[in-house]
Amino acid sequence: MIHKRHVLLSVVCLWLTIIQEVTAMSGRYKAEFTKHWLADSDSDGVVDSQDLCPGTLPGVAVNAYGCPVTVAQCEYNTATVTLASAGGSSGGSTKYVLADNTGKILQISNTPTFTGLTGAATYMALALTYDGSVSNLSIGQSLSGVSATCLDWSDALVFKACITPSTCDYQVGQTITLKTTGGSSGTGLKTSYVLTDANGKLLQISTTPSFSTSGLTAGTYQAYALTYNNDNTVTHLAANGTNNLNQVTASCLDWSDALLINVCAPTPPACDYQVGQTITLKTSGGSSGTGIKTSYVLTDASGKLVQVSTTPSFSTSGLTTGTYQAYALTYNNDNTITHLAANGTNNLSQVTASCLDWSDALVITICAPTPPACDYQIGQTITLKTTGGSSGAGLKTSYVLTDANGKLLVVSTTPSFFTSGLTAGTYQAYALIYTNDNTITHLVANGTNKLSQVTASCLAQSSVQVLTLCGNCKPICMPILIARKNR
């Protein structure tokens, strides 16, 4: 709502007359008038007579009109904004004006509706009532340049509009890298770059205009550059899950307009790997040296640790089809690392160490195995060949057949399986070698056990052999010949 100053035009014009006559005053009367005229009730540095935003909170950066330079929370997300007006003077002419946060006029309308807004920006909306002709009321002019024989501005309504871009700027897993121009620099000044959600909550703070999208969800975000005195007076400039941009204060503080950034879910590429294949990645760069350790982790799309490895390779056995993310983590090998275990609950964002850094995410799409030509038909016996593996006293080998989800269907002492009772579909065969010391668990095809549950004091598992089982064998139809029997 645009809140109008409830001042009649006749009063405004009378006030102008009084101002002209005050030059004849002297002594106590002139002092009292000057005190009133130069009052600054909200102590924002703009006198009340020129303040279009009375009552500004302490510490808020304002423009020449006493209005906040920016607000953190987006109030509108459409290109057309319609406001309500109330009160004001009757008679004369009224125009509704939209200005940017510096007071430059962007739109002039006969109604409190403004169209064609783009991006994320802070605006000032005002109602102007005047008599007779008006000068400099045009787009591109400043509010202070508008004049008329008799005019009055309403208080400004400051609001932020965030229009979501139609195209995807970045995808989860990519690094947001921005360009900067202008701004203040010099001794005693510091600049930080912040990424917030649509409500202004601080998500990331950086010394460079770049942000990681790891851990972010698809949605709209805002980037700002904050310049302030480097005198340790800055407060609330920490991404702790609660701080908001509008809470940040400093002895001298200014921030840029918001840059609206649309982050999308990763676009599924062509299938990188199939279930049953081994993910093998290449690495380059990174830190090395005494006391430094590197681990490779595979996470799901939400960042939950799925596998942790000492080499850049991961098994897809037991994984479902979908999108995963691979990272390299480098950290001090001083036993301060925490939450670096794929226990079903740990998330990458929880991992900490005395010194820790991780790479950008490599997004990997895992698909279902491509069905080959039919390997066996229901009713046939699956017979496989084996090579390699460990043997010797105290070792035992079992052969297992699982479904696509890893559930044990058949356990055999030989690499052969009966297909009776199975349905057409894709299956997986493995060889398991383990110590024959009765420590093996869950190696029973009971309808619930999975390969991932099998444990033993010493256990090794072969690569997967994917098998496609087709429908029942059909007998070949041979015509029956009926002939006269020879006598």
Secondary structure, DSSP 8 states (H G I E B T S, - for coil): -EE-----HHHHHHHHHHHHHGGG--HHHHHHHHHHHT--TT-SSS-GGG-SSTT--TT--B-TTS-BS--SS--B-SS-EE--EE----SSEEEEEEEETTSBEEEEESSSEE----SEEEEEEEEEEEEEEEES-STTSBGGG-EEEEEEE---EEEEEE---SS--EETTSEEE--------STTEEEEEEEE-TT-BEEEEESSSEEE-TT--SEEEEEEEEEEESSS--BS-S-SSS-BGGG-B-SSEEE---EEEEEE-----S--EETTSEEE--------STTEEEEEEEEETT-BEEEEESSSEEE-TT--SEEEEEEEEEEESSS--BS-S-SSS-BGGG-B-SSEEE---EEEEEE-----S--EETTSEEE--------STTEEEEEEEE-TT-BEEEEESSSEEE-TT--SEEEEEEEEEEESSS--BS-S-SSS-BGGG-B-SSEEE---EEEEEES----------------
